[in-house]
Amino acid sequence: MKLTICHLYPDLLDLYGDRGNILALAARCRWRGIEPVIQQASLGEDLDFMGMDILFIGGGSDREQGLLVKDLMHREDELRKAIENGLVVLSICGGYQMLGKYYQMTSGEKIDGLGILDIWTIAGEKRLIGNVVVELHEKVLGINSNKFSTLVGFENHSGKTHLGEGVSPLGKVLFGHGNNGEDSREGVRYRNVFGTYLHGPLLPKNPHFADLLLELAILRRGFDTCLTTLDDGLEELAHKAMLKRLLKQA
């Protein structure tokens, strides 16, 4: 079996080790005998969203976000159709914001987003920085409900994201700021699209979440979603240590 994983704008969106998410997905495929086909695409390059299994969009600055939205606007219909068809998408920070309606800068200027997700972001005066613990929403756990119910990561953003009626949060903030530091929500889920502010990178710290993405991608292709169990002993110890340290401070 092959899984096609696309890293979109790797040269422009790669803050705080985001590329590690691609490395984690590829490794967890190879360890199970699944062949990961890694694609990289930047400005103006051809994209076949329907042919992808997982699309990854990392984080970047406001300037880069404006450039990339303009590029993606030309292919917004294709991306929307693939998402409605079940394409698995992981979007981090700036990539997360781009999928929404708009990003409003401190000057009041708005950068239009793709409008695929019912979310919007308003820049705040204070950056939201630090480690984060998130209790995953029960709808997110789904087929991976026997694994950890938490995510750990690192956030660094000034944008405050708000969710509309058509989407669900990724989870509840137990430690840290999350989407906006006000409503105890972190991230978003719409169909198989996951948006989050968690850098770090996210997936090596949360292998159960990486496996959820892989399972959803395999399920979309109509194959058996039962992944071979891996020895995640070290990852689980690290995850538990982070939980113990941070929640003790909460």
Secondary structure, DSSP 8 states (H G I E B T S, - for coil): -EEEEEEESTTT--GGGTHHHHHHHHHHHHTTT-EEEEEEE-TT----GGG-SEEEE----HHHHHHHHHHHHTTHHHHHHHHHTT-EEEEETHHHHHTSSEEE-TTS-EEE----SSEEEEEEEEEEEEEEEEEE-HHHHGGGTTS-SEEEEEEEEEEEEEE-TT-B-SEEEEES-TTTSSSSEE-EEETTEEEE--BS-HHHH-HHHHHHHHHHHHHHTTS---------HHHHHHHHHHHHHHHHH-
